[in-house]
Amino acid sequence: MHDMDAHIMLEEKERLLSICIQLHMTMQLAMKQVTLLTLKNMN
């Protein structure tokens, strides 16, 4: 029973971690797009 709980906790943490990584990547891509658009508008 206790081992099962620990296993579930680990899975939760791994899933949260992967979500955080995905969000981070998406944010970086969005920032790049914004930067490119800003540079285009400046010229």
Contact map, one row per residue, 1 for C-alpha under 8 A:
1111100000000000000000000000000000000000000
1111110000000000000000000000000000000000000
1111111000000000000000000000000000000000000
1111111100000000000000000000000000000000000
1111111110000000000000000000000000000000000
0111111111000000000000000000000000000000000
0011111111100000000000000000000000000000000
0001111111110000000000000000000000000000000
0000111111111000000000000000000000000000000
0000011111111100000000000000000000000000000
0000001111111110000000000000000000000000000
0000000111111111000000000000000000000000000
0000000011111111100000000000000000000000000
0000000001111111110000000000000000000000000
0000000000111111111000000000000000000000000
0000000000011111111100000000000000000000000
0000000000001111111110000000000000000000000
0000000000000111111111000000000000000000000
0000000000000011111111100000000000000000000
0000000000000001111111110000000000000000000
0000000000000000111111111000000000000000000
0000000000000000011111111100000000000000000
0000000000000000001111111110000000000000000
0000000000000000000111111111000000000000000
0000000000000000000011111111100000000000000
0000000000000000000001111111110000000000000
0000000000000000000000111111111000000000000
0000000000000000000000011111111100000000000
0000000000000000000000001111111110000000000
0000000000000000000000000111111111000000000
0000000000000000000000000011111111100000000
0000000000000000000000000001111111110000000
0000000000000000000000000000111111111000000
0000000000000000000000000000011111111100000
0000000000000000000000000000001111111110000
0000000000000000000000000000000111111111000
0000000000000000000000000000000011111111100
0000000000000000000000000000000001111111110
0000000000000000000000000000000000111111111
0000000000000000000000000000000000011111111
0000000000000000000000000000000000001111111
0000000000000000000000000000000000000111111
0000000000000000000000000000000000000011111
